[in-house]
Amino acid sequence: MAERRPADGTIRGRPPMAQRHLPSFRFGFAFVDLSLGAAYYCPMFEASVYDERRTRLCSLLRGRGMKGLVLLAAHSHSPINYQANSYPFRQDSNWLYYIGLNEPDMVALVDIQDGATTLFADELSIDDLVWTGPRESLAERAFAAGIGSFLPLRSLAGAVEKKLGLLQVSRIQKDLLIPPLCRRETKAWLEGLLGLPGNALEKGESETLIFSIIAMREIKEDREIREIERAVEISVEMHRGLLLSLKPGWTESEAAARVRYTAERRGCGLSFSTIATQSGEVLHNHVSEARCREGSIFLLDAGAELPSGYAGDLTSSFPVGKAFSPRQAELYKLLFAVLEGTTAGLEPGKRFREVHKTASFLLAAGLKNLGIMKGDPEEAVEEGAHALFFPHGIGHMIGLDVHDMEGLGEDRVGYGDSPRSTQFGLRSLRLAKAIVPGMVHSIEPGIYFIPGLIDKWKAEALHDSFIDYEKLEAWRDCGGMRVEEDWLMTEKGPRRLGPVFDKSPQAVESARRGI
């Protein structure tokens, strides 16, 4: 069997075919088959990678006393306003990790005892081919995923019954292990295929399966790190391009379009809906038609997603004009110092909750120097007073999801067995557990002046022993700013991913003077 191997070692082998309808050609770091259709292009690792991952998953489950079957389901198309008009297709991340195929309406059954996997899918009809063009056969698709057995979708219920006996709702997530499914249409589709009553898949989740998946996916393989770093590289290009080009008078939507163009020109999509705004005090303020004003701060939170599904996530903040105002300069200098001080303290085994506290202390101490906060910065952080200006967590894991694996449960992924705080600000921390080699995460400090929140706290005299509300009034119109980088923890310590992107105040103003 012939293999075609690109420069980075990925393989898309094919079993023999009687007829090939269209040729294939090399594109980027993988092979693009014209027979696949552009909508589903997804570079895959070699088939053995997916086989090995499924084998490891089964070994973990057996070690934890589990038996039976693991069921993995691909996403279906999600309609926007009617069935034939759908959102751009995005595959389920657990499916991408264990199967790799980027096509809708597929199911895989994995036997926990021996790892044997069967792919369930239907061949395209002649009517389908009219709209999609020729595509790989089911045999070829199974082969690319390291799967030797494949059956039509109508065979799924029978295959489950043959292995487990008559399927009852009580056995879901006990003998038939299914990871959490984020889309209701996928749950309803599976229930129909399995002959289960509506909402049967809501009855329970296998914690054993979930934590087994987390244990595997949170430690990135070298091949995954290369993909994430490529996504970060393109994300840097997106940010640097806007930093060097945005001009007063542009609309926020025009700025966002420039960012999206950079990603799409590099063959990527967006890892999340772009935040491109001069109202940075609204944490997830998305694009509007507002025009960028001289004297305001522009905040861009955007990342690229590779065709393979791996994500980058960066944030930059810069003046709409050529330079920061004096107050903006003070705040940005502080923000950059928080970023540098926090990343300097990263080390293997350190709990991310402590990383967050480090950032919070540096911020509180800096705001005290500006006269906005007062008292002991450490006490202020313990009481949560700093959260008026920093109401979110310092970062999250990154991988096949920009907030990696949060579909499995944010607390499960970020906290494990440790409890989550109920304190304002700290409760928004997505990642708290120890950072071990192989984890990829963001560091994203911010400083925000949110008028409604300021007014509420002031009216309640909340934390008035740490906040000088009188002096704060002079700063309340400063909006918000945030910076973000992506980091890999190694055995030797942390490593910033992607090319150098200098976010220092001097570098930012130097870049803006060129507009």
C-alpha positions in Angstrom: 0.0 0.0 0.0 1.5 3.3 -1.1 1.8 6.2 1.4 2.1 9.8 0.5 4.1 11.6 3.2 4.3 15.4 3.4 7.3 17.2 4.9 6.0 17.1 8.5 5.4 13.4 8.5 1.6 13.2 8.3 0.2 10.4 6.1 -2.9 10.1 4.1 -2.7 6.6 2.8 -5.4 5.0 0.6 -6.5 1.4 0.1 -6.5 0.4 -3.5 -9.4 1.8 -5.6 -10.8 0.7 -8.9 -11.3 4.3 -9.9 -10.3 7.7 -8.7 -12.6 10.5 -9.8 -10.3 13.4 -9.2 -6.6 13.8 -8.5 -5.0 14.9 -5.2 -2.3 17.5 -4.7 0.0 18.8 -1.9 -1.2 21.8 0.0 0.6 23.3 3.0 1.4 20.5 5.4 -1.0 17.8 4.3 -2.6 16.4 1.2 -5.8 17.9 -0.1 -8.0 15.5 -2.1 -10.3 17.3 -4.5 -12.6 14.4 -3.9 -13.0 15.4 -0.3 -14.6 18.8 -1.0 -13.2 22.0 0.4 -15.9 22.1 3.2 -14.4 19.1 5.0 -10.7 19.6 4.4 -8.9 18.6 7.5 -5.2 17.5 7.6 -4.9 14.3 9.6 -2.1 12.6 11.4 -1.1 9.1 10.3 -3.8 6.5 11.0 -1.6 4.9 13.7 -2.0 8.0 15.9 -5.7 7.6 16.2 -5.5 3.9 16.7 -2.9 4.4 19.5 -5.1 7.1 21.2 -8.1 4.8 21.2 -5.9 2.0 22.6 -4.6 4.2 25.4 -8.2 5.3 26.2 -9.3 1.7 26.5 -6.4 0.9 28.7 -7.2 3.8 31.0 -10.8 2.7 31.2 -10.0 -1.0 31.9 -7.6 0.2 34.7 -10.5 2.0 36.2 -12.8 -1.0 36.1 -14.8 -0.2 33.0 -16.0 -2.5 30.3 -18.5 -2.3 27.4 -18.3 0.2 24.6 -17.3 3.8 24.1 -19.5 5.7 21.6 -18.1 8.7 19.8 -20.3 10.9 17.6 -19.4 13.4 14.9 -21.3 16.6 14.7 -24.0 17.2 12.1 -24.6 20.4 10.2 -26.4 23.0 12.3 -29.0 25.0 10.4 -29.0 28.8 10.7 -32.6 29.5 9.7 -33.6 26.4 7.6 -32.0 23.0 7.0 -30.3 23.8 3.7 -28.6 27.0 5.1 -26.2 25.8 7.8 -23.5 27.4 9.9 -19.9 26.6 8.8 -19.2 23.0 9.8 -17.1 22.5 12.9 -16.3 19.0 14.1 -16.6 17.7 17.6 -13.2 18.0 19.3 -13.3 14.6 21.0 -14.1 13.0 17.6 -11.2 14.9 16.0 -8.8 13.6 18.7 -9.8 10.0 18.6 -11.0 9.6 15.0 -9.7 12.6 13.0 -12.3 12.6 10.2 -13.8 16.0 9.6 -17.1 14.9 8.2 -20.6 15.1 9.6 -23.1 12.3 10.6 -20.7 9.6 11.6 -20.5 7.3 14.7 -17.7 5.2 16.1 -18.0 2.3 18.6 -14.9 1.4 20.5 -14.7 -1.9 22.4 -13.1 -1.2 25.7 -11.8 -4.8 26.0 -9.6 -4.8 23.0 -9.9 -1.3 21.4 -11.5 -2.7 18.2 -13.3 0.1 16.5 -16.2 0.2 14.0 -17.1 3.2 12.0 -20.8 3.8 11.2 -21.6 6.1 8.3 -23.5 6.1 5.0 -22.1 6.4 1.5 -23.2 9.5 -0.4 -26.1 9.0 -2.8 -26.0 10.2 -6.4 -28.2 13.1 -5.3 -25.6 14.0 -2.7 -22.8 13.9 -5.2 -24.6 16.5 -7.4 -24.2 19.0 -4.6 -20.9 17.9 -3.0 -18.9 16.4 -5.8 -17.2 13.0 -5.6 -15.9 12.1 -2.2 -13.9 9.3 -0.5 -15.6 5.9 0.0 -16.5 4.7 3.5 -13.7 2.2 3.3 -11.2 5.0 2.5 -12.5 7.2 5.4 -12.2 4.3 7.9 -8.7 3.5 6.6 -7.5 7.1 7.2 -8.7 6.8 10.8 -7.0 3.5 11.4 -10.3 1.6 11.5 -10.7 -1.7 9.7 -14.5 -2.2 10.3 -17.2 -0.1 8.9 -21.0 -0.4 8.6 -24.0 1.8 7.6 -25.6 3.9 10.2 -28.7 1.8 10.3 -26.5 -1.0 11.8 -25.6 1.0 14.9 -28.4 -0.2 17.2 -27.9 -3.8 16.2 -24.1 -3.7 16.9 -24.7 -2.2 20.3 -27.3 -4.9 21.1 -25.0 -7.6 19.9 -22.3 -6.5 22.3 -24.4 -5.4 25.3 -27.8 -7.1 24.9 -31.0 -5.2 24.8 -30.1 -1.5 25.4 -31.8 0.1 28.3 -31.6 3.7 29.4 -30.1 2.6 32.8 -27.1 1.2 31.0 -26.2 4.5 29.3 -22.9 5.8 30.7 -22.4 2.5 32.5 -21.9 -0.1 29.7 -22.3 2.4 26.8 -20.0 5.3 27.6 -20.7 8.5 25.7 -18.8 11.8 26.3 -21.0 14.9 26.9 -22.6 16.1 23.7 -22.8 19.9 23.4 -25.5 19.9 20.6 -29.1 18.9 21.2 -29.5 17.9 17.6 -26.6 15.3 18.0 -28.3 13.9 21.1 -31.7 13.6 19.3 -30.0 12.0 16.2 -28.2 9.4 18.4 -31.4 8.6 20.3 -33.1 7.9 17.1 -30.3 5.7 15.7 -30.2 3.7 19.0 -34.0 3.5 19.4 -33.9 5.3 22.7 -36.6 7.6 24.1 -36.2 11.3 23.9 -33.7 12.8 26.4 -32.3 9.4 27.2 -28.7 10.7 26.8 -29.4 13.4 29.5 -29.7 10.7 32.2 -26.2 10.6 33.3 -22.5 11.0 32.3 -19.6 8.7 32.9 -17.2 10.5 35.1 -14.7 7.8 34.5 -14.8 8.3 30.7 -14.7 12.1 31.1 -11.7 12.2 33.4 -9.9 9.6 31.2 -10.3 11.8 28.2 -9.1 14.9 30.1 -6.1 13.0 31.3 -5.1 12.3 27.7 -6.1 15.5 26.0 -4.6 17.9 28.6 -1.0 16.6 27.9 -0.2 17.6 24.4 1.8 15.4 22.1 4.7 16.9 20.2 2.7 16.8 17.0 -0.1 18.7 18.7 2.3 21.4 20.0 3.5 21.9 16.5 -0.1 22.5 15.3 -0.9 24.9 18.2 2.3 26.8 17.6 1.4 27.1 13.9 -2.0 28.5 15.0 -0.3 31.0 17.3 2.0 32.0 14.5 -0.9 33.0 12.3 -2.7 34.6 15.3 0.4 36.8 15.8 0.2 37.8 12.1 -3.5 38.7 12.6 -2.7 40.9 15.6 0.5 42.5 14.3 -1.3 43.3 11.0 -4.0 45.2 12.7 -1.6 47.0 15.0 0.3 48.3 12.0 -2.7 49.3 9.9 -5.8 50.4 12.0 -6.6 54.1 11.6 -9.0 56.5 13.2 -12.3 56.4 11.4 -12.3 52.7 10.7 -15.3 50.9 12.0 -14.9 48.0 14.4 -16.4 45.7 11.8 -13.7 46.8 9.3 -11.0 46.0 11.8 -12.5 42.6 12.4 -12.7 42.0 8.7 -9.0 42.7 8.3 -8.2 40.2 11.0 -10.5 37.5 9.5 -9.0 38.1 6.1 -5.5 37.4 7.4 -6.7 34.1 8.9 -8.6 33.0 5.8 -5.7 34.0 3.5 -3.6 31.5 5.5 -6.2 28.8 5.1 -7.5 29.1 8.6 -10.8 30.0 10.4 -11.3 31.8 13.7 -10.9 29.9 16.9 -13.8 32.0 18.4 -15.9 35.0 17.6 -13.5 37.9 17.3 -13.6 40.7 20.0 -12.5 43.8 18.2 -13.6 46.9 20.1 -12.8 50.3 21.6 -15.1 49.4 24.5 -12.7 47.0 26.1 -14.3 47.5 29.5 -17.0 45.1 28.2 -15.1 41.9 28.5 -16.6 40.0 25.6 -17.8 43.0 23.6 -18.0 41.9 20.0 -17.9 43.8 16.7 -20.1 46.9 16.0 -20.3 49.6 13.4 -18.8 52.2 15.8 -16.0 54.2 14.4 -12.6 54.1 16.0 -11.9 57.4 17.7 -8.6 59.1 18.2 -7.7 58.9 21.9 -9.4 55.6 22.6 -7.9 52.2 23.2 -8.6 49.4 20.7 -8.7 45.9 22.1 -8.4 42.9 19.8 -9.0 39.4 21.2 -8.7 36.9 18.3 -7.1 33.7 17.3 -6.7 31.4 14.3 -8.0 27.9 14.1 -6.1 25.5 11.8 -8.0 23.1 9.5 -6.8 20.4 11.9 -8.9 22.1 14.7 -6.0 23.4 16.8 -6.4 26.9 18.2 -4.4 30.0 19.0 -5.7 32.8 21.3 -4.1 36.2 21.7 -5.1 39.6 22.9 -3.5 43.0 22.2 -4.4 46.5 23.2 -3.2 49.7 21.6 -4.1 53.3 21.0 -6.3 54.2 18.0 -4.0 57.1 17.4 -0.2 57.2 17.4 0.4 57.2 21.2 -1.2 56.5 24.6 -2.5 59.4 26.6 -0.7 59.9 29.9 -3.3 57.9 31.9 -3.5 55.2 29.3 0.3 55.0 29.3 0.4 54.5 33.0 -2.2 51.7 32.8 -0.6 49.9 29.9 2.8 50.1 31.6 1.2 48.4 34.6 -0.6 45.9 32.5 2.6 44.9 30.7 4.4 44.6 34.1 1.7 42.3 35.3 2.1 40.1 32.2 5.9 40.0 32.5 5.8 39.4 36.3 3.2 36.6 36.0 5.0 34.7 33.3 8.3 35.0 35.1 6.7 33.0 38.0 5.5 30.1 35.9 7.1 26.7 36.8 6.2 23.0 36.5 3.8 21.8 39.1 2.7 25.3 40.2 -1.0 25.5 40.7 -2.7 27.9 38.3 -4.7 29.4 41.2 -1.4 30.7 42.5 -0.5 32.1 39.1 -3.8 34.0 39.2 -3.0 35.3 42.7 0.4 36.5 41.6 -1.1 38.5 38.7 -3.8 39.9 41.1 -1.2 41.0 43.6 0.9 42.7 41.0 -2.1 44.5 39.7 -3.3 45.6 43.1 0.2 46.9 44.0 0.4 48.8 40.8 -3.0 50.4 41.3 -2.0 51.4 44.8 1.0 53.2 43.3 -1.4 55.1 41.0 -3.6 56.1 44.0 -6.6 54.1 42.9 -6.2 51.3 45.5 -4.9 51.6 49.1 -4.1 49.4 52.0 -2.1 46.1 51.9 -2.2 44.6 48.3 -2.1 41.1 49.6 -5.0 41.7 51.9 -6.9 43.4 49.1 -6.4 40.3 46.9 -7.5 37.9 49.6 -10.7 40.0 50.1 -11.3 40.2 46.3 -11.1 44.1 46.2 -8.9 44.0 43.1 -11.6 42.2 41.1 -13.3 45.6 40.5 -10.5 46.1 38.0 -9.8 42.4 37.1 -13.0 40.4 37.2 -11.9 37.4 35.2 -9.3 34.6 35.5 -5.7 34.8 34.3 -6.0 32.1 31.7 -7.3 28.7 30.4 -6.0 25.7 28.6 -5.7 25.7 24.8 -5.8 22.8 22.3 -8.5 21.5 20.0 -10.8 24.0 21.7 -9.8 27.6 22.4 -11.0 26.9 26.0 -9.7 23.4 25.8 -12.2 20.6 26.7 -14.7 22.8 28.4 -17.4 20.8 26.7 -16.5 18.1 29.2 -17.2 20.5 32.1 -15.3 23.5 33.0 -14.8 22.5 36.7 -13.7 18.9 35.7 -11.1 20.3 33.2 -9.8 23.2 35.2 -10.2 22.1 38.8 -10.3 18.3 39.0 -11.2 17.5 42.6 -10.4 20.9 44.1 -13.4 23.2 44.9 -14.1 26.4 42.9 -14.2 29.7 44.8 -17.5 31.6 45.0 -15.7 35.0 45.4 -16.4 37.6 42.7 -13.6 37.5 40.1 -11.9 34.4 41.4 -15.0 32.4 40.6 -14.4 33.2 36.9 -11.0 31.5 37.0 -11.3 28.7 34.4 -8.0 26.9 35.4 -6.8 26.3 38.9 -5.0 23.0 39.1 -1.3 22.3 38.8 0.3 23.0 35.4 2.4 20.0 34.4 4.7 19.5 31.4 2.7 19.1 28.2 -0.1 21.6 29.1 -0.7 24.6 27.0 -2.5 27.6 28.5 -3.0 31.3 28.1 -1.9 34.2 30.4 -4.2 37.2 29.9 -4.2 39.9 32.6 -6.5 42.9 32.1 -7.4 46.3 33.7 -11.0 47.5 33.4 -13.0 50.5 34.5 -16.6 49.3 34.3 -18.8 52.3 35.2 -21.9 50.3 36.2 -19.8 48.0 38.5 -17.9 51.0 40.0 -21.2 52.7 40.8 -22.6 49.6 42.4 -19.6 49.0 44.6 -19.3 52.7 45.5 -23.0 52.9 46.5 -22.5 49.8 48.8 -19.1 51.1 50.1 -17.8 47.7 49.1 -14.1 47.2 49.9 -13.8 51.0 50.6 -10.8 50.2 52.9 -8.9 49.1 49.7 -10.4 51.3 47.0 -10.2 55.1 46.9 -13.4 55.8 45.2 -12.8 59.6 45.2 -9.5 59.2 43.2 -11.0 56.5 41.1 -13.5 59.0 39.5 -10.6 60.6 37.5 -10.0 57.2 35.9 -13.4 55.8 35.3 -13.5 56.7 31.6 -10.3 54.8 30.8 -12.2 51.8 29.4 -10.4 48.5 29.4 -7.3 46.8 28.1 -6.0 43.3 28.1 -2.9 41.4 26.8 -2.7 37.7 26.2 0.0 35.1 25.3 0.0 31.3 24.8 2.4 29.2 26.9 3.6 25.6 26.9 4.9 24.1 30.2 7.9 21.8 29.6 10.1 19.8 32.0 12.6 22.6 32.0 10.0 25.4 32.5 7.6 27.5 30.5 8.0 28.4 26.8 6.1 31.2 25.1 4.6 29.8 21.9 4.8 31.4 18.5 7.1 34.1 17.1 8.2 37.1 19.1 5.5 39.7 19.4 6.7 42.6 21.5 3.8 44.1 23.4 5.9 46.5 25.5 4.6 50.1 25.6 7.6 51.3 23.6 7.1 48.6 20.9 3.3 49.3 20.6 3.8 53.1 20.3 6.6 52.6 17.8 4.3 50.4 15.6 1.5 52.9 15.9 3.7 55.9 14.8 4.0 54.2 11.4 0.3 54.5 10.6 
